Amino acid sequence: MLKTPDFSLEDKTALITGSTQGLGLVIARAYAASGARVIINSRHAERAAEVVAMLRGEGGQAEAFVHDLADVRGLEQRYARLCQSTGVPDILVNNVGIRIRKPMSEATLDDVVQLINIDLIAAVELSRLAAQAMVAAGRAGRILTLTSIAGELARAGDAIYPVAKQGLAGLVRALAVEYGGQGITSNGIAPGTFATETNAALAADPVKGPVVVGRNPLGRWARPDEIAGAAVFLASPSASYVNGHILVVDGGFSVTF
Ligand SMILES: NC(=O)c1ccc[n+]([C@@H]2O[C@H](COP(=O)([O-])OP(=O)(O)OC[C@H]3O[C@@H](n4cnc5c(N)ncnc54)[C@H](OP(=O)(O)O)[C@@H]3O)[C@@H](O)[C@H]2O)c1
């Protein structure tokens, strides 16, 4: 008889960037509940410590990795130190993503550089470091990158974010073809509209909030916990032959017209 599909992350260590709130925190909790030791990343030592304590209180294994991903050049040294203290992470989730909602005509060069640096270049650099460390340690691994429905589409008034997210879609595929042969898979998740802390103002906006709901075939925002299944699946043994794929989790938003 065929065995029940394996979604366990036992004996794995997973680094999730930006995991003190929102989708990153949901993914960290889901990974911890699936047996992984999770490494919580934040810019703030106190916030990371709070989440680590919460996860340990829930019976999970957690450590902190305090680093501002805007400091891309500092990543190499910090990641090497992390590997020394926790061992080489088996799973990297590139989750951090900021948004500067402006049309191209209003965006400044500083806006462009800040967003591309944090959303795209930091993920490229961390993935490079993570994959190299996995290869050097002779380990199989998983790299998961949070793109967006803006990883395929663009929206008036929000010009820079799709540039970064479509770059991340390229990163997912570039890693998949380069490292697949060494046992490291690379996949993406493209979330639609999730009611996370950062979207609270938009969800509560009396004009824009209902527009989002009206355009979605499921007629609602996603709950943050609805990212968990996709994230666990793509990191688990059940996704062993999934490589270079970007799983859209948007309630059907991007297939309507
Ligand atoms: N929410 C959605 O509907 C949606 C839709 C499509 C795509 N996405 C993508 O999904 C990902 C998560 O979105 P979210 O809404 O959950 O994000 P969020 O609520 O804004 O979460 C931000 C997290 O990232 C951390 N962070 C921010 N800047 C950082 C930096 N420079 N270095 C290290 N950590 C940093 C924050 O931690 P500290 O403040 O503690 O440092 C926090 O834990 C993003 O890539 C986003 O683009 C989200």
The ligand as an SDF file (V2000), in Angstrom:
LIG
                    3D

 48 52  0  0  0  0  0  0  0  0999 V2000
    0.5540   40.0910    3.1560 N   0  0  0  0  0  0  0  0  0  0  0  0
    0.2140   39.8920    1.8970 C   0  0  0  0  0  0  0  0  0  0  0  0
   -0.9650   39.9690    1.5240 O   0  0  0  0  0  0  0  0  0  0  0  0
    1.2650   39.5470    0.8680 C   0  0  0  0  0  0  0  0  0  0  0  0
    0.8690   39.4350   -0.4700 C   0  0  0  0  0  0  0  0  0  0  0  0
    1.8210   39.1200   -1.4140 C   0  0  0  0  0  0  0  0  0  0  0  0
    3.1310   38.9060   -1.0410 C   0  0  0  0  0  0  0  0  0  0  0  0
    3.4910   39.0410    0.2630 N   0  0  0  0  0  0  0  0  0  0  0  0
    4.8800   38.8580    0.6040 C   0  0  0  0  0  0  0  0  0  0  0  0
    4.9940   37.9950    1.7160 O   0  0  0  0  0  0  0  0  0  0  0  0
    6.0800   38.3900    2.5320 C   0  0  0  0  0  0  0  0  0  0  0  0
    5.6020   38.6400    3.9520 C   0  0  0  0  0  0  0  0  0  0  0  0
    4.5960   39.6340    3.9420 O   0  0  0  0  0  0  0  0  0  0  0  0
    3.9230   40.1370    5.3100 P   0  0  0  0  0  0  0  0  0  0  0  0
    2.7560   40.9710    4.9140 O   0  0  0  0  0  0  0  0  0  0  0  0
    3.7490   38.9920    6.2100 O   0  0  0  0  0  0  0  0  0  0  0  0
    5.0980   41.0880    5.8660 O   0  0  0  0  0  0  0  0  0  0  0  0
    5.1250   41.9740    7.1710 P   0  0  0  0  0  0  0  0  0  0  0  0
    3.9010   41.7760    8.0150 O   0  0  0  0  0  0  0  0  0  0  0  0
    5.4610   43.3570    6.7190 O   0  0  0  0  0  0  0  0  0  0  0  0
    6.3330   41.3280    7.9950 O   0  0  0  0  0  0  0  0  0  0  0  0
    7.5360   41.9280    8.0080 C   0  0  0  0  0  0  0  0  0  0  0  0
    8.5180   41.0220    8.7610 C   0  0  0  0  0  0  0  0  0  0  0  0
    9.7620   41.2350    8.1620 O   0  0  0  0  0  0  0  0  0  0  0  0
   10.6700   41.7450    9.1450 C   0  0  0  0  0  0  0  0  0  0  0  0
   11.5160   42.7090    8.4560 N   0  0  0  0  0  0  0  0  0  0  0  0
   11.1340   43.8060    7.7620 C   0  0  0  0  0  0  0  0  0  0  0  0
   12.2100   44.4100    7.2360 N   0  0  0  0  0  0  0  0  0  0  0  0
   13.2840   43.6480    7.5860 C   0  0  0  0  0  0  0  0  0  0  0  0
   14.6810   43.7460    7.3390 C   0  0  0  0  0  0  0  0  0  0  0  0
   15.1870   44.7670    6.6380 N   0  0  0  0  0  0  0  0  0  0  0  0
   15.4930   42.7950    7.8370 N   0  0  0  0  0  0  0  0  0  0  0  0
   15.0110   41.7720    8.5780 C   0  0  0  0  0  0  0  0  0  0  0  0
   13.6840   41.6310    8.8560 N   0  0  0  0  0  0  0  0  0  0  0  0
   12.8530   42.5660    8.3670 C   0  0  0  0  0  0  0  0  0  0  0  0
    9.8320   42.2920   10.2550 C   0  0  0  0  0  0  0  0  0  0  0  0
   10.5110   42.0780   11.4700 O   0  0  0  0  0  0  0  0  0  0  0  0
   11.0570   43.2250   12.4540 P   0  0  0  0  0  0  0  0  0  0  0  0
   10.1540   44.4210   12.2960 O   0  0  0  0  0  0  0  0  0  0  0  0
   10.9570   42.5480   13.7820 O   0  0  0  0  0  0  0  0  0  0  0  0
   12.4660   43.4810   11.9940 O   0  0  0  0  0  0  0  0  0  0  0  0
    8.6150   41.3580   10.2100 C   0  0  0  0  0  0  0  0  0  0  0  0
    8.8650   40.1830   10.9420 O   0  0  0  0  0  0  0  0  0  0  0  0
    6.6930   39.6300    1.8520 C   0  0  0  0  0  0  0  0  0  0  0  0
    7.7350   39.2390    0.9890 O   0  0  0  0  0  0  0  0  0  0  0  0
    5.5370   40.1520    1.0240 C   0  0  0  0  0  0  0  0  0  0  0  0
    5.9610   40.9090   -0.0860 O   0  0  0  0  0  0  0  0  0  0  0  0
    2.5850   39.3660    1.2290 C   0  0  0  0  0  0  0  0  0  0  0  0
  1  2  1  0
  2  3  2  0
  2  4  1  0
  4  5  1  0
  4 48  2  0
  5  6  2  0
  6  7  1  0
  7  8  2  0
  8  9  1  0
  8 48  1  0
  9 10  1  0
  9 46  1  0
 10 11  1  0
 11 12  1  0
 11 44  1  0
 12 13  1  0
 13 14  1  0
 14 15  2  0
 14 16  1  0
 14 17  1  0
 17 18  1  0
 18 19  2  0
 18 20  1  0
 18 21  1  0
 21 22  1  0
 22 23  1  0
 23 24  1  0
 23 42  1  0
 24 25  1  0
 25 26  1  0
 25 36  1  0
 26 27  1  0
 26 35  1  0
 27 28  2  0
 28 29  1  0
 29 30  1  0
 29 35  2  0
 30 31  1  0
 30 32  2  0
 32 33  1  0
 33 34  2  0
 34 35  1  0
 36 37  1  0
 36 42  1  0
 37 38  1  0
 38 39  2  0
 38 40  1  0
 38 41  1  0
 42 43  1  0
 44 45  1  0
 44 46  1  0
 46 47  1  0
M  CHG  2   8   1  16  -1
M  END
$$$$
